[in-house]
């Protein structure tokens, strides 16, 4: 029964012009129904001893709204006590309405200065500063652009 209701809602949303749909689903309301989270136990994964040192970050996106979204970009600002990198995921991909299984992946190759800043946080007793990650995600949809911001903080990796 639930599938039929969702199918009907999808058909109605497809038929309504975006400007009218915006009255029913304002971007702020849709933004509150989108969750961008770090994925798994170790979502921030530095590989400092590899031949080309890099840092990987894994995200999962949950779209609880009734609107299909296209990810436009995800801006990443990562601090290990102080700024270490600013990067972006620029791949455009469709995130279906009411879905919770969409994953994003970010990789940055590291300089020697970035490695030096990250290394102390891999020890058992990391320095006093926290690891913090600020994200800004922009989604395109039938109602226009939707922006989601979040901040994640950790004591260690």
N, CA, C and O atoms as a DFTB+ gen file, in Angstrom:
628 C
 N C O
     1  1       0.818      -1.196       0.000
     2  2       0.000       0.000       0.000
     3  2       0.864       1.264       0.000
     4  3       0.579       2.228      -0.711
     5  1       1.936       1.240       0.819
     6  2       2.831       2.394       0.898
     7  2       3.485       2.682      -0.447
     8  3       3.649       3.839      -0.832
     9  1       3.861       1.613      -1.165
    10  2       4.487       1.792      -2.476
    11  2       3.542       2.492      -3.448
    12  3       3.974       3.320      -4.250
    13  1       2.274       2.165      -3.380
    14  2       1.282       2.791      -4.264
    15  2       1.155       4.274      -3.936
    16  3       1.083       5.104      -4.842
    17  1       1.126       4.612      -2.658
    18  2       1.028       6.019      -2.246
    19  2       2.242       6.795      -2.744
    20  3       2.103       7.894      -3.281
    21  1       3.436       6.223      -2.564
    22  2       4.654       6.897      -3.040
    23  2       4.660       7.032      -4.562
    24  3       5.126       8.041      -5.091
    25  1       4.153       6.031      -5.260
    26  2       4.081       6.099      -6.716
    27  2       3.164       7.244      -7.153
    28  3       3.491       7.988      -8.078
    29  1       2.017       7.379      -6.486
    30  2       1.068       8.463      -6.791
    31  2       1.713       9.820      -6.492
    32  3       1.598      10.751      -7.289
    33  1       2.391       9.932      -5.346
    34  2       3.070      11.185      -4.995
    35  2       4.112      11.542      -6.060
    36  3       4.208      12.699      -6.471
    37  1       4.886      10.557      -6.504
    38  2       5.893      10.798      -7.550
    39  2       5.257      11.293      -8.839
    40  3       5.790      12.199      -9.480
    41  1       4.144      10.722      -9.225
    42  2       3.457      11.139     -10.458
    43  2       2.917      12.567     -10.332
    44  3       2.990      13.346     -11.282
    45  1       2.380      12.905      -9.167
    46  2       1.864      14.264      -8.948
    47  2       3.006      15.271      -8.991
    48  3       2.889      16.321      -9.622
    49  1       4.115      14.950      -8.317
    50  2       5.271      15.852      -8.289
    51  2       5.820      16.064      -9.690
    52  3       6.219      17.177     -10.031
    53  1       5.847      15.025     -10.502
    54  2       6.337      15.139     -11.874
    55  2       5.450      16.065     -12.693
    56  3       5.945      16.777     -13.566
    57  1       4.148      16.070     -12.427
    58  2       3.208      16.862     -13.216
    59  2       3.154      18.335     -12.799
    60  3       2.810      19.189     -13.617
    61  1       3.483      18.643     -11.564
    62  2       3.376      20.020     -11.066
    63  2       4.602      20.823     -11.513
    64  3       5.729      20.346     -11.380
    65  1       4.399      22.028     -12.039
    66  2       5.541      22.876     -12.400
    67  2       6.378      23.240     -11.159
    68  3       5.852      23.325     -10.050
    69  1       7.668      23.450     -11.363
    70  2       8.601      23.713     -10.271
    71  2       8.226      24.901      -9.400
    72  3       8.413      24.858      -8.184
    73  1       7.693      25.976     -10.012
    74  2       7.351      27.162      -9.216
    75  2       6.206      26.884      -8.247
    76  3       6.202      27.397      -7.128
    77  1       5.248      26.084      -8.664
    78  2       4.155      25.711      -7.755
    79  2       4.626      24.696      -6.723
    80  3       4.220      24.741      -5.561
    81  1       5.482      23.787      -7.158
    82  2       6.003      22.771      -6.264
    83  2       6.807      23.394      -5.126
    84  3       6.847      22.865      -4.015
    85  1       7.443      24.522      -5.420
    86  2       8.222      25.252      -4.409
    87  2       7.351      25.752      -3.261
    88  3       7.832      25.898      -2.138
    89  1       6.081      26.014      -3.530
    90  2       5.158      26.445      -2.469
    91  2       4.848      25.288      -1.512
    92  3       4.685      25.488      -0.308
    93  1       4.772      24.086      -2.068
    94  2       4.486      22.905      -1.250
    95  2       5.746      22.426      -0.538
    96  3       5.711      22.060       0.636
    97  1       6.860      22.434      -1.270
    98  2       8.147      21.965      -0.746
    99  2       9.183      23.087      -0.841
   100  3       9.973      23.108      -1.785
   101  1       9.196      24.020       0.118
   102  2      10.218      25.070       0.074
   103  2      11.616      24.470       0.249
   104  3      11.767      23.461       0.937
   105  1      12.635      25.073      -0.363
   106  2      13.995      24.525      -0.268
   107  2      14.468      24.287       1.166
   108  3      15.194      23.326       1.421
   109  1      14.067      25.147       2.107
   110  2      14.481      24.983       3.499
   111  2      13.919      23.695       4.094
   112  3      14.597      23.002       4.852
   113  1      12.673      23.382       3.740
   114  2      12.042      22.161       4.242
   115  2      12.729      20.934       3.642
   116  3      13.003      19.963       4.347
   117  1      13.002      20.982       2.347
   118  2      13.680      19.864       1.688
   119  2      15.084      19.697       2.261
   120  3      15.532      18.571       2.476
   121  1      15.788      20.813       2.512
   122  2      17.144      20.750       3.083
   123  2      17.135      20.055       4.442
   124  3      18.075      19.331       4.769
   125  1      16.097      20.262       5.228
   126  2      16.022      19.610       6.546
   127  2      15.789      18.109       6.428
   128  3      15.970      17.378       7.402
   129  1      15.391      17.642       5.251
   130  2      15.134      16.217       5.030
   131  2      16.296      15.517       4.319
   132  3      16.185      14.349       3.946
   133  1      17.401      16.230       4.134
   134  2      18.593      15.655       3.505
   135  2      19.670      15.543       4.563
   136  3      19.994      16.523       5.233
   137  1      20.219      14.367       4.715
   138  2      21.291      14.131       5.687
   139  2      22.547      13.718       4.944
   140  3      22.535      12.758       4.174
   141  1      23.634      14.447       5.178
   142  2      24.945      14.078       4.657
   143  2      25.775      13.716       5.874
   144  3      26.026      14.560       6.734
   145  1      26.205      12.448       5.949
   146  2      26.936      11.965       7.122
   147  2      28.241      11.320       6.701
   148  3      28.423      10.923       5.550
   149  1      29.143      11.228       7.666
   150  2      30.352      10.446       7.460
   151  2      29.965       8.973       7.506
   152  3      29.107       8.581       8.296
   153  1      30.594       8.155       6.665
   154  2      30.198       6.753       6.550
   155  2      31.142       5.834       7.310
   156  3      32.361       5.912       7.163
   157  1      30.566       4.973       8.115
   158  2      31.313       3.913       8.768
   159  2      32.117       4.345       9.983
   160  3      32.001       5.473      10.461
   161  1      32.940       3.413      10.472
   162  2      33.747       3.631      11.671
   163  2      34.922       4.580      11.421
   164  3      35.235       5.413      12.272
   165  1      35.564       4.460      10.275
   166  2      36.725       5.304       9.955
   167  2      36.497       5.993       8.609
   168  3      37.095       5.607       7.605
   169  1      35.642       7.001       8.587
   170  2      35.336       7.657       7.320
   171  2      36.471       8.538       6.798
   172  3      36.554       8.794       5.597
   173  1      37.343       9.002       7.695
   174  2      38.505       9.803       7.293
   175  2      39.708       8.865       7.373
   176  3      40.116       8.446       8.456
   177  1      40.265       8.545       6.208
   178  2      41.273       7.500       6.139
   179  2      42.550       8.020       5.475
   180  3      42.645       8.021       4.248
   181  1      43.538       8.464       6.271
   182  2      44.800       8.908       5.672
   183  2      45.716       7.728       5.355
   184  3      45.843       6.803       6.156
   185  1      46.344       7.763       4.203
   186  2      47.351       6.763       3.807
   187  2      48.664       7.518       3.636
   188  3      49.068       7.848       2.521
   189  1      49.323       7.783       4.766
   190  2      50.508       8.649       4.752
   191  2      51.771       7.930       4.304
   192  3      52.711       8.580       3.849
   193  1      51.819       6.608       4.419
   194  2      53.028       5.859       4.077
   195  2      52.974       5.233       2.688
   196  3      53.887       4.498       2.314
   197  1      51.931       5.507       1.921
   198  2      51.856       4.943       0.574
   199  2      52.807       5.704      -0.358
   200  3      53.313       6.767       0.001
   201  1      53.045       5.163      -1.541
   202  2      53.976       5.810      -2.471
   203  2      53.501       7.213      -2.857
   204  3      54.319       8.106      -3.083
   205  1      52.202       7.406      -2.933
   206  2      51.626       8.732      -3.134
   207  2      50.675       8.964      -1.958
   208  3      49.541       8.486      -1.987
   209  1      51.115       9.689      -0.924
   210  2      50.265       9.891       0.262
   211  2      48.943      10.574      -0.099
   212  3      48.902      11.517      -0.890
   213  1      47.879      10.072       0.500
   214  2      46.564      10.636       0.209
   215  2      45.664      10.514       1.435
   216  3      46.002       9.857       2.420
   217  1      44.526      11.158       1.345
   218  2      43.515      11.116       2.397
   219  2      42.179      10.861       1.725
   220  3      41.802      11.566       0.789
   221  1      41.462       9.848       2.203
   222  2      40.143       9.511       1.671
   223  2      39.079       9.845       2.708
   224  3      39.277       9.650       3.907
   225  1      37.956      10.348       2.229
   226  2      36.812      10.622       3.099
   227  2      35.581      10.006       2.444
   228  3      35.344      10.188       1.250
   229  1      34.798       9.272       3.241
   230  2      33.615       8.583       2.745
   231  2      32.362       9.207       3.371
   232  3      32.303       9.436       4.579
   233  1      31.366       9.476       2.525
   234  2      30.111      10.079       2.959
   235  2      28.952       9.193       2.529
   236  3      29.064       8.405       1.590
   237  1      27.829       9.340       3.240
   238  2      26.577       8.744       2.800
   239  2      25.511       9.838       2.835
   240  3      25.482      10.675       3.737
   241  1      24.638       9.808       1.831
   242  2      23.594      10.824       1.696
   243  2      22.238      10.138       1.796
   244  3      21.974       9.138       1.128
   245  1      21.389      10.699       2.645
   246  2      20.020      10.213       2.800
   247  2      19.078      11.326       2.358
   248  3      19.137      12.444       2.870
   249  1      18.216      11.012       1.411
   250  2      17.223      11.964       0.917
   251  2      15.856      11.489       1.376
   252  3      15.263      10.609       0.753
   253  1      15.352      12.061       2.457
   254  2      14.050      11.673       3.002
   255  2      12.900      12.464       2.379
   256  3      11.739      12.238       2.720
   257  1      13.211      13.381       1.476
   258  2      12.175      14.212       0.864
   259  2      11.490      13.465      -0.276
   260  3      11.904      12.370      -0.658
   261  1      10.454      14.066      -0.803
   262  2       9.729      13.505      -1.949
   263  2      10.258      14.041      -3.272
   264  3       9.651      13.816      -4.319
   265  1      11.382      14.746      -3.235
   266  2      11.941      15.389      -4.422
   267  2      13.221      14.665      -4.834
   268  3      14.088      14.401      -4.000
   269  1      13.333      14.346      -6.125
   270  2      14.589      13.818      -6.648
   271  2      15.612      14.952      -6.663
   272  3      15.276      16.096      -6.970
   273  1      16.852      14.631      -6.333
   274  2      17.919      15.626      -6.260
   275  2      19.077      15.226      -7.162
   276  3      19.322      14.042      -7.394
   277  1      19.777      16.222      -7.660
   278  2      21.039      15.984      -8.355
   279  2      22.116      16.715      -7.565
   280  3      22.046      17.930      -7.383
   281  1      23.109      15.967      -7.098
   282  2      24.173      16.633      -6.354
   283  2      24.967      17.470      -7.331
   284  3      25.421      16.975      -8.363
   285  1      25.133      18.743      -7.006
   286  2      25.882      19.671      -7.841
   287  2      27.340      19.701      -7.388
   288  3      28.256      19.554      -8.198
   289  1      27.544      19.893      -6.083
   290  2      28.902      19.905      -5.532
   291  2      28.826      19.736      -4.020
   292  3      27.816      20.039      -3.384
   293  1      29.934      19.241      -3.468
   294  2      30.093      19.101      -2.031
   295  2      31.442      19.708      -1.688
   296  3      32.479      19.198      -2.110
   297  1      31.434      20.791      -0.925
   298  2      32.649      21.504      -0.533
   299  2      33.086      20.974       0.833
   300  3      32.276      20.853       1.752
   301  1      34.372      20.662       0.950
   302  2      34.929      20.047       2.154
   303  2      36.005      20.961       2.723
   304  3      36.884      21.418       1.993
   305  1      35.938      21.230       4.028
   306  2      36.949      22.018       4.739
   307  2      37.383      21.188       5.943
   308  3      36.637      21.058       6.914
   309  1      38.594      20.624       5.879
   310  2      39.073      19.693       6.894
   311  2      40.186      20.322       7.719
   312  3      41.135      20.893       7.181
   313  1      40.049      20.205       9.041
   314  2      41.042      20.730       9.987
   315  2      41.563      19.601      10.851
   316  3      40.785      18.789      11.352
   317  1      42.858      19.544      11.028
   318  2      43.498      18.722      12.045
   319  2      44.155      19.697      13.002
   320  3      45.370      19.893      12.956
   321  1      43.359      20.311      13.872
   322  2      43.845      21.365      14.752
   323  2      43.911      22.704      14.047
   324  3      43.593      23.732      14.644
   325  1      44.312      22.710      12.809
   326  2      44.344      23.901      11.955
   327  2      43.973      23.455      10.546
   328  3      43.898      22.254      10.286
   329  1      43.737      24.395       9.629
   330  2      43.308      23.983       8.286
   331  2      44.334      23.078       7.604
   332  3      45.530      23.370       7.588
   333  1      43.834      21.967       7.038
   334  2      44.703      21.037       6.322
   335  2      44.355      21.011       4.837
   336  3      45.246      20.980       3.988
   337  1      43.065      21.024       4.525
   338  2      42.701      21.030       3.109
   339  2      41.294      21.554       2.905
   340  3      40.426      21.456       3.773
   341  1      41.106      22.110       1.735
   342  2      39.789      22.480       1.240
   343  2      39.660      21.793      -0.109
   344  3      40.530      21.930      -0.969
   345  1      38.582      21.061      -0.290
   346  2      38.396      20.320      -1.534
   347  2      36.932      20.266      -1.908
   348  3      36.079      20.826      -1.220
   349  1      36.649      19.586      -3.010
   350  2      35.278      19.507      -3.496
   351  2      35.047      18.205      -4.241
   352  3      35.949      17.671      -4.886
   353  1      33.844      17.712      -4.142
   354  2      33.355      16.627      -4.978
   355  2      32.466      17.297      -6.013
   356  3      31.484      17.951      -5.663
   357  1      32.808      17.135      -7.280
   358  2      32.099      17.853      -8.340
   359  2      31.310      16.939      -9.273
   360  3      30.745      17.407     -10.262
   361  1      31.264      15.651      -8.974
   362  2      30.510      14.713      -9.812
   363  2      29.022      14.934      -9.609
   364  3      28.536      14.968      -8.478
   365  1      28.311      15.083     -10.705
   366  2      26.851      15.241     -10.635
   367  2      26.188      13.877     -10.740
   368  3      26.386      13.146     -11.710
   369  1      25.400      13.548      -9.727
   370  2      24.705      12.262      -9.728
   371  2      23.315      12.444      -9.155
   372  3      23.077      13.310      -8.314
   373  1      22.402      11.609      -9.627
   374  2      21.011      11.667      -9.193
   375  2      20.830      10.926      -7.881
   376  3      21.316       9.808      -7.709
   377  1      20.121      11.567      -6.955
   378  2      19.756      10.945      -5.682
   379  2      18.233      10.900      -5.650
   380  3      17.569      11.932      -5.551
   381  1      17.702       9.708      -5.735
   382  2      16.257       9.533      -5.809
   383  2      15.578       9.949      -4.500
   384  3      16.195       9.926      -3.435
   385  1      14.324      10.323      -4.595
   386  2      13.543      10.668      -3.406
   387  2      13.413       9.446      -2.507
   388  3      13.368       8.310      -2.980
   389  1      13.355       9.700      -1.201
   390  2      13.189       8.656      -0.187
   391  2      14.245       7.550      -0.302
   392  3      13.926       6.367      -0.184
   393  1      15.487       7.937      -0.531
   394  2      16.564       6.943      -0.627
   395  2      17.581       7.189       0.477
   396  3      17.768       8.317       0.934
   397  1      18.228       6.118       0.892
   398  2      19.198       6.236       1.976
   399  2      20.483       5.462       1.696
   400  3      21.216       5.118       2.624
   401  1      20.753       5.192       0.445
   402  2      21.891       4.342       0.129
   403  2      22.894       4.990      -0.828
   404  3      23.660       4.289      -1.490
   405  1      22.893       6.297      -0.904
   406  2      23.797       6.974      -1.840
   407  2      25.117       7.281      -1.136
   408  3      25.125       7.829      -0.034
   409  1      26.223       6.930      -1.770
   410  2      27.543       7.130      -1.179
   411  2      28.393       8.060      -2.030
   412  3      28.321       8.042      -3.259
   413  1      29.200       8.877      -1.353
   414  2      30.147       9.775      -2.010
   415  2      31.541       9.493      -1.470
   416  3      31.713       9.078      -0.324
   417  1      32.522       9.727      -2.315
   418  2      33.904       9.423      -1.971
   419  2      34.777      10.600      -2.395
   420  3      34.625      11.129      -3.496
   421  1      35.693      11.006      -1.512
   422  2      36.603      12.116      -1.785
   423  2      38.038      11.651      -1.544
   424  3      38.316      10.988      -0.544
   425  1      38.938      11.991      -2.445
   426  2      40.360      11.683      -2.268
   427  2      41.171      12.938      -2.565
   428  3      40.936      13.646      -3.544
   429  1      42.139      13.186      -1.679
   430  2      43.062      14.321      -1.854
   431  2      44.481      13.787      -1.682
   432  3      44.773      13.080      -0.717
   433  1      45.356      14.128      -2.616
   434  2      46.767      13.774      -2.496
   435  2      47.430      14.827      -1.617
   436  3      47.155      16.019      -1.753
   437  1      48.304      14.385      -0.716
   438  2      48.816      15.240       0.342
   439  2      50.247      15.712       0.086
   440  3      51.074      14.991      -0.471
   441  1      50.506      16.941       0.510
   442  2      51.857      17.496       0.470
   443  2      52.581      17.120       1.762
   444  3      51.961      16.609       2.695
   445  1      53.880      17.369       1.820
   446  2      54.654      17.045       3.024
   447  2      54.178      17.861       4.228
   448  3      54.181      17.356       5.351
   449  1      53.772      19.109       4.012
   450  2      53.262      19.933       5.121
   451  2      51.934      19.387       5.654
   452  3      51.704      19.393       6.863
   453  1      51.072      18.921       4.767
   454  2      49.808      18.335       5.211
   455  2      50.059      17.042       5.994
   456  3      49.411      16.789       7.010
   457  1      50.993      16.240       5.520
   458  2      51.333      14.993       6.219
   459  2      51.841      15.303       7.622
   460  3      51.460      14.643       8.589
   461  1      52.693      16.299       7.726
   462  2      53.265      16.693       9.018
   463  2      52.164      17.129       9.998
   464  3      52.269      16.875      11.198
   465  1      51.124      17.777       9.496
   466  2      50.027      18.228      10.348
   467  2      49.122      17.060      10.768
   468  3      48.570      17.072      11.869
   469  1      48.970      16.065       9.910
   470  2      48.066      14.948      10.187
   471  2      48.711      13.895      11.091
   472  3      48.029      13.322      11.941
   473  1      49.991      13.632      10.929
   474  2      50.684      12.541      11.633
   475  2      50.443      12.490      13.143
   476  3      50.169      11.407      13.660
   477  1      50.531      13.590      13.869
   478  2      50.321      13.504      15.328
   479  2      48.937      12.984      15.717
   480  3      48.773      12.441      16.810
   481  1      47.950      13.137      14.853
   482  2      46.583      12.702      15.165
   483  2      46.388      11.207      14.974
   484  3      45.328      10.673      15.303
   485  1      47.395      10.530      14.449
   486  2      47.319       9.083      14.274
   487  2      47.834       8.339      15.495
   488  3      47.641       7.129      15.609
   489  1      48.492       9.053      16.419
   490  2      49.029       8.441      17.636
   491  2      47.909       8.129      18.621
   492  3      46.775       8.584      18.474
   493  1      48.266       7.338      19.630
   494  2      47.308       6.996      20.687
   495  2      46.898       8.225      21.487
   496  3      45.755       8.319      21.934
   497  1      47.821       9.171      21.671
   498  2      47.536      10.414      22.396
   499  2      47.634      11.588      21.427
   500  3      48.680      12.231      21.337
   501  1      46.547      11.872      20.696
   502  2      46.603      12.968      19.729
   503  2      46.748      14.316      20.431
   504  3      46.431      14.434      21.615
   505  1      47.226      15.338      19.709
   506  2      47.341      16.680      20.293
   507  2      45.975      17.221      20.709
   508  3      44.944      16.647      20.357
   509  1      45.966      18.329      21.461
   510  2      44.699      18.827      22.013
   511  2      43.676      19.303      20.980
   512  3      42.477      19.263      21.255
   513  1      44.110      19.750      19.808
   514  2      43.142      20.221      18.811
   515  2      42.284      19.093      18.281
   516  3      42.710      17.938      18.263
   517  1      41.096      19.417      17.858
   518  2      40.167      18.409      17.348
   519  2      40.264      18.297      15.832
   520  3      40.742      19.205      15.151
   521  1      39.804      17.172      15.329
   522  2      39.640      17.006      13.889
   523  2      38.237      17.502      13.574
   524  3      37.263      16.999      14.135
   525  1      38.123      18.464      12.699
   526  2      36.794      18.956      12.341
   527  2      36.663      19.016      10.821
   528  3      37.617      19.304      10.098
   529  1      35.463      18.736      10.375
   530  2      35.150      18.696       8.954
   531  2      33.869      19.482       8.734
   532  3      32.815      19.133       9.264
   533  1      33.968      20.539       7.951
   534  2      32.792      21.323       7.567
   535  2      32.438      20.959       6.137
   536  3      33.313      20.883       5.273
   537  1      31.153      20.733       5.887
   538  2      30.712      20.443       4.526
   539  2      29.595      21.399       4.127
   540  3      28.788      21.826       4.953
   541  1      29.574      21.715       2.854
   542  2      28.475      22.457       2.233
   543  2      28.109      21.679       0.975
   544  3      28.911      21.565       0.048
   545  1      26.903      21.151       0.952
   546  2      26.436      20.376      -0.197
   547  2      25.343      21.162      -0.914
   548  3      24.421      21.687      -0.291
   549  1      25.468      21.228      -2.233
   550  2      24.494      21.927      -3.070
   551  2      23.830      20.910      -3.984
   552  3      24.502      20.140      -4.669
   553  1      22.492      20.918      -3.985
   554  2      21.717      19.989      -4.790
   555  2      20.824      20.769      -5.738
   556  3      20.239      21.780      -5.350
   557  1      20.714      20.310      -6.972
   558  2      19.759      20.861      -7.928
   559  2      18.513      19.993      -7.898
   560  3      18.590      18.774      -7.745
   561  1      17.366      20.639      -8.047
   562  2      16.104      19.892      -8.044
   563  2      15.066      20.684      -8.829
   564  3      15.332      21.780      -9.323
   565  1      13.908      20.114      -8.924
   566  2      12.802      20.777      -9.629
   567  2      12.379      22.075      -8.932
   568  3      11.829      22.971      -9.572
   569  1      12.631      22.175      -7.643
   570  2      12.249      23.374      -6.887
   571  2      13.380      24.408      -6.843
   572  3      13.225      25.470      -6.239
   573  1      14.498      24.107      -7.470
   574  2      15.652      25.019      -7.449
   575  2      16.791      24.405      -6.653
   576  3      16.807      23.202      -6.393
   577  1      17.736      25.239      -6.273
   578  2      18.905      24.749      -5.553
   579  2      18.609      24.607      -4.065
   580  3      17.949      25.453      -3.460
   581  1      19.116      23.510      -3.486
   582  2      18.952      23.221      -2.066
   583  2      20.352      23.113      -1.476
   584  3      21.213      22.422      -2.021
   585  1      20.575      23.803      -0.351
   586  2      21.893      23.802       0.290
   587  2      21.801      23.141       1.661
   588  3      20.891      23.417       2.444
   589  1      22.771      22.255       1.935
   590  2      22.837      21.571       3.222
   591  2      24.229      21.801       3.788
   592  3      25.229      21.592       3.102
   593  1      24.291      22.237       5.056
   594  2      25.572      22.452       5.727
   595  2      25.617      21.596       6.987
   596  3      24.603      21.379       7.650
   597  1      26.827      21.112       7.302
   598  2      26.990      20.338       8.531
   599  2      28.435      20.423       8.984
   600  3      29.323      20.799       8.218
   601  1      28.656      20.069      10.242
   602  2      29.985      20.058      10.834
   603  2      30.143      18.778      11.645
   604  3      29.257      18.390      12.406
   605  1      31.290      18.132      11.464
   606  2      31.612      16.907      12.189
   607  2      32.887      17.152      12.968
   608  3      33.835      17.737      12.444
   609  1      32.918      16.709      14.218
   610  2      34.126      16.864      15.047
   611  2      34.477      15.539      15.698
   612  3      33.604      14.770      16.101
   613  1      35.804      15.287      15.794
   614  2      36.304      14.067      16.409
   615  2      37.590      14.403      17.154
   616  3      38.259      15.390      16.849
   617  1      37.922      13.574      18.127
   618  2      39.194      13.740      18.849
   619  2      40.324      13.033      18.113
   620  3      41.465      13.493      18.167
   621  1      40.047      11.949      17.440
   622  2      41.062      11.200      16.712
   623  2      40.431      10.527      15.514
   624  3      39.220      10.589      15.301
   625  1      41.289       9.877      14.735
   626  2      40.776       9.231      13.507
   627  2      40.165       7.894      13.831
   628  3      39.682       7.203      12.935
